[in-house]
Amino acid sequence: MNRVSQVVDFLQIQRGNPDMKKTSAYAANVAYSFAKKRFKVQLFASYMFADNMTTNSYYVENDRLINSFNDGNHYHSFESHLGATWSITQNLNLKLDSYLIKQLLNGNTAFNSTTFVSALGLCYIWNDFAINLYGTIPYESAGDFYALSHIKTPVEYGFNASWTKGNLMIEVGVDNPFLYQRKVVKSFVTNVYQFN
């Protein structure tokens, strides 16, 4: 990385930072699966730590917004996942997936995000055909983490149908039918600039 400045528009300049230290990342994961008759459960957890995490930094210089990079940040991420499937009949399955993700950044930059996503799916299989119905609850997540943004996503749902024969598969589906004016909101806040 170098100190070259790139003019984005009349208000913004993007600038490199060659003085950053190397990022070191460490992670630990654990998974557990359990199955009994018609029930299957999978649990997963992970923790990640990064020292000298690189993030965007913003400051004002000569009435212009400067977007550069800094290090010296400590990043912590914890993720857990619960997946459960119930075979109601031989051909009909109900599946629940839930995720909890907590991200924390401290040091030169402060940022945190908690995301909870839960999805439900129903799958019916008959010979070579399968029909899936699925949906998720509204959730908020970290967007581009290096840019320190949040994204709010509304309810998502849909269905698909597929046909399989040997190595050939044909699938058609639709996401969010009958949902008009669906709005995904991205927000960004720093001490010198913000948008929603």
Kinemage of the C-alpha trace (Angstrom):
@kinemage 1
@onewidth
@group {chain A} dominant
@subgroup {mainchain}
@vectorlist {calphas} color= white
{ca met a 1} P 0.000 0.000 0.000
{ca asn a 2} L 1.242 3.536 -0.699
{ca arg a 3} L 0.288 7.156 0.044
{ca val a 4} L -1.224 7.807 -3.382
{ca ser a 5} L -4.415 9.892 -3.265
{ca gln a 6} L -7.282 9.216 -5.650
{ca val a 7} L -9.967 11.862 -6.123
{ca val a 8} L -13.353 10.113 -5.936
{ca asp a 9} L -15.477 13.245 -6.488
{ca phe a 10} L -15.552 16.938 -5.501
{ca leu a 11} L -16.016 15.928 -1.839
{ca gln a 12} L -14.030 12.708 -1.329
{ca ile a 13} L -10.435 11.569 -1.664
{ca gln a 14} L -9.227 8.017 -1.077
{ca arg a 15} L -5.675 7.719 0.244
{ca gly a 16} L -3.393 4.762 0.986
{ca asn a 17} L -1.461 4.178 4.211
{ca pro a 18} L 1.874 2.318 3.874
{ca asp a 19} L 2.622 2.490 7.627
{ca met a 20} L 0.266 -0.314 8.671
{ca lys a 21} L 1.476 -3.400 10.515
{ca lys a 22} L 0.757 -6.975 9.495
{ca thr a 23} L -2.561 -8.449 10.649
{ca ser a 24} L -2.415 -11.698 12.637
{ca ala a 25} L -5.589 -13.791 12.792
{ca tyr a 26} L -6.460 -16.754 15.009
{ca ala a 27} L -9.588 -18.924 14.957
{ca ala a 28} L -11.100 -21.863 16.825
{ca asn a 29} L -14.123 -23.915 15.713
{ca val a 30} L -16.191 -26.690 17.227
{ca ala a 31} L -19.053 -28.686 15.678
{ca tyr a 32} L -21.427 -31.327 17.013
{ca ser a 33} L -24.036 -33.424 15.203
{ca phe a 34} L -26.761 -35.598 16.635
{ca ala a 35} L -29.338 -37.800 14.897
{ca lys a 36} L -32.124 -39.899 16.358
{ca lys a 37} L -34.876 -41.433 14.260
{ca arg a 38} L -36.595 -38.495 12.525
{ca phe a 39} L -34.574 -35.692 14.146
{ca lys a 40} L -31.167 -34.332 13.170
{ca val a 41} L -29.412 -31.500 14.982
{ca gln a 42} L -26.141 -29.758 14.209
{ca leu a 43} L -24.447 -27.209 16.452
{ca phe a 44} L -21.493 -25.101 15.372
{ca ala a 45} L -19.519 -22.392 17.165
{ca ser a 46} L -16.463 -20.403 16.157
{ca tyr a 47} L -14.342 -17.630 17.611
{ca met a 48} L -11.918 -15.460 15.666
{ca phe a 49} L -9.433 -12.868 16.893
{ca ala a 50} L -7.411 -10.567 14.638
{ca asp a 51} L -4.675 -8.276 15.928
{ca asn a 52} L -3.862 -5.118 13.930
{ca met a 53} L -7.075 -5.476 11.926
{ca thr a 54} L -7.205 -3.024 9.016
{ca thr a 55} L -10.268 -0.793 8.720
{ca asn a 56} L -11.232 2.309 6.816
{ca ser a 57} L -10.604 5.612 8.574
{ca tyr a 58} L -12.191 8.964 7.792
{ca tyr a 59} L -11.089 12.520 8.498
{ca val a 60} L -11.542 15.997 7.025
{ca glu a 61} L -8.710 17.815 5.258
{ca asn a 62} L -9.176 21.122 3.373
{ca asp a 63} L -12.989 20.717 3.384
{ca arg a 64} L -12.755 17.264 1.800
{ca leu a 65} L -13.563 13.863 3.276
{ca ile a 66} L -10.445 11.678 3.286
{ca asn a 67} L -10.978 7.901 3.296
{ca ser a 68} L -7.801 6.066 4.292
{ca phe a 69} L -6.900 2.972 6.325
{ca asn a 70} L -5.628 2.319 9.829
{ca asp a 71} L -4.468 -0.619 11.898
{ca gly a 72} L -3.993 -1.077 15.643
{ca asn a 73} L -7.479 -2.550 15.953
{ca his a 74} L -8.457 -5.727 17.771
{ca tyr a 75} L -11.243 -7.711 16.086
{ca his a 76} L -13.313 -10.349 17.877
{ca ser a 77} L -15.964 -12.453 16.149
{ca phe a 78} L -18.171 -15.123 17.696
{ca glu a 79} L -20.511 -17.157 15.512
{ca ser a 80} L -22.941 -19.880 16.523
{ca his a 81} L -25.255 -21.937 14.340
{ca leu a 82} L -28.084 -24.302 15.173
{ca gly a 83} L -29.497 -26.453 12.403
{ca ala a 84} L -32.356 -28.867 13.046
{ca thr a 85} L -34.284 -31.105 10.651
{ca trp a 86} L -37.442 -33.052 11.407
{ca ser a 87} L -38.527 -35.700 8.906
{ca ile a 88} L -42.288 -35.433 9.336
{ca thr a 89} L -42.810 -38.250 6.845
{ca gln a 90} L -40.465 -40.073 4.492
{ca asn a 91} L -41.121 -37.385 1.854
{ca leu a 92} L -41.643 -34.236 3.962
{ca asn a 93} L -38.922 -32.418 5.954
{ca leu a 94} L -39.036 -29.309 8.118
{ca lys a 95} L -35.720 -27.498 8.641
{ca leu a 96} L -34.761 -24.698 11.029
{ca asp a 97} L -31.483 -22.767 10.732
{ca ser a 98} L -30.529 -20.074 13.234
{ca tyr a 99} L -27.342 -18.020 13.351
{ca leu a 100} L -26.013 -15.628 15.970
{ca ile a 101} L -22.982 -13.553 14.993
{ca lys a 102} L -21.339 -11.018 17.303
{ca gln a 103} L -18.538 -8.812 15.941
{ca leu a 104} L -16.549 -6.345 18.027
{ca leu a 105} L -13.761 -4.017 16.953
{ca asn a 106} L -11.784 -1.867 19.393
{ca gly a 107} L -8.505 0.000 19.353
{ca asn a 108} L -8.118 2.948 16.963
{ca thr a 109} L -11.636 2.292 15.647
{ca ala a 110} L -14.732 1.209 17.608
{ca phe a 111} L -17.470 -0.836 15.941
{ca asn a 112} L -19.806 -3.638 16.959
{ca ser a 113} L -22.539 -5.639 15.320
{ca thr a 114} L -24.904 -8.365 16.487
{ca thr a 115} L -26.733 -10.404 13.866
{ca phe a 116} L -29.470 -12.949 14.498
{ca val a 117} L -30.905 -14.744 11.490
{ca ser a 118} L -33.459 -17.518 11.624
{ca ala a 119} L -34.762 -19.392 8.596
{ca leu a 120} L -37.443 -22.044 8.224
{ca gly a 121} L -37.763 -24.380 5.258
{ca leu a 122} L -40.250 -27.050 4.221
{ca cys a 123} L -39.234 -29.595 1.576
{ca tyr a 124} L -41.451 -32.186 -0.106
{ca ile a 125} L -39.810 -34.871 -2.286
{ca trp a 126} L -41.739 -37.160 -4.626
{ca asn a 127} L -39.793 -39.465 -6.965
{ca asp a 128} L -37.616 -37.121 -9.099
{ca phe a 129} L -39.408 -33.917 -8.008
{ca ala a 130} L -38.816 -31.628 -5.018
{ca ile a 131} L -40.692 -28.545 -3.818
{ca asn a 132} L -39.165 -26.166 -1.254
{ca leu a 133} L -40.789 -23.319 0.678
{ca tyr a 134} L -38.554 -21.094 2.810
{ca gly a 135} L -38.422 -17.840 4.718
{ca thr a 136} L -36.267 -15.752 7.075
{ca ile a 137} L -37.063 -13.178 9.722
{ca pro a 138} L -35.895 -9.544 9.263
{ca tyr a 139} L -32.319 -9.044 10.439
{ca glu a 140} L -29.527 -6.495 10.753
{ca ser a 141} L -25.944 -7.392 9.897
{ca ala a 142} L -22.524 -5.852 9.465
{ca gly a 143} L -22.205 -4.822 5.845
{ca asp a 144} L -18.742 -4.262 4.501
{ca phe a 145} L -16.966 -4.666 7.826
{ca tyr a 146} L -13.861 -2.790 6.681
{ca ala a 147} L -16.115 0.177 5.844
{ca leu a 148} L -17.881 -0.057 9.247
{ca ser a 149} L -21.448 -0.194 7.905
{ca his a 150} L -24.705 -1.917 8.922
{ca ile a 151} L -27.377 -3.419 6.658
{ca lys a 152} L -31.038 -3.980 7.627
{ca thr a 153} L -32.698 -6.730 5.587
{ca pro a 154} L -36.497 -7.227 5.634
{ca val a 155} L -38.373 -10.534 5.612
{ca glu a 156} L -37.246 -12.872 2.824
{ca tyr a 157} L -39.247 -15.814 1.525
{ca gly a 158} L -39.743 -17.869 -1.592
{ca phe a 159} L -40.150 -21.272 -3.145
{ca asn a 160} L -38.561 -23.452 -5.782
{ca ala a 161} L -39.305 -26.676 -7.591
{ca ser a 162} L -36.773 -29.045 -9.108
{ca trp a 163} L -36.627 -32.180 -11.219
{ca thr a 164} L -33.616 -34.497 -11.212
{ca lys a 165} L -32.753 -37.381 -13.511
{ca gly a 166} L -29.264 -38.889 -13.322
{ca asn a 167} L -26.760 -36.028 -13.695
{ca leu a 168} L -29.388 -33.591 -14.994
{ca met a 169} L -31.262 -31.173 -12.741
{ca ile a 170} L -33.729 -28.438 -13.671
{ca glu a 171} L -34.801 -25.939 -11.030
{ca val a 172} L -37.132 -22.944 -11.093
{ca gly a 173} L -37.898 -20.660 -8.192
{ca val a 174} L -38.862 -17.237 -7.012
{ca asp a 175} L -37.738 -15.058 -4.110
{ca asn a 176} L -40.064 -12.597 -2.380
{ca pro a 177} L -43.102 -12.829 -4.693
{ca phe a 178} L -45.928 -10.401 -3.895
{ca leu a 179} L -43.547 -8.223 -1.872
{ca tyr a 180} L -43.462 -4.750 -3.349
{ca gln a 181} L -41.273 -1.837 -2.290
{ca arg a 182} L -38.889 -4.149 -0.450
{ca lys a 183} L -36.303 -1.936 1.193
{ca val a 184} L -32.794 -2.902 2.316
{ca val a 185} L -31.310 -0.097 4.434
{ca lys a 186} L -27.558 0.467 4.664
{ca ser a 187} L -26.223 2.856 7.309
{ca phe a 188} L -22.781 4.207 8.077
{ca val a 189} L -21.719 6.446 10.958
{ca thr a 190} L -18.293 7.909 11.834
{ca asn a 191} L -17.246 10.949 13.821
{ca val a 192} L -16.934 13.033 10.601
{ca tyr a 193} L -19.521 11.542 8.215
{ca gln a 194} L -22.729 9.495 8.234
{ca phe a 195} L -25.447 8.287 5.881
{ca asn a 196} L -28.624 6.185 6.041
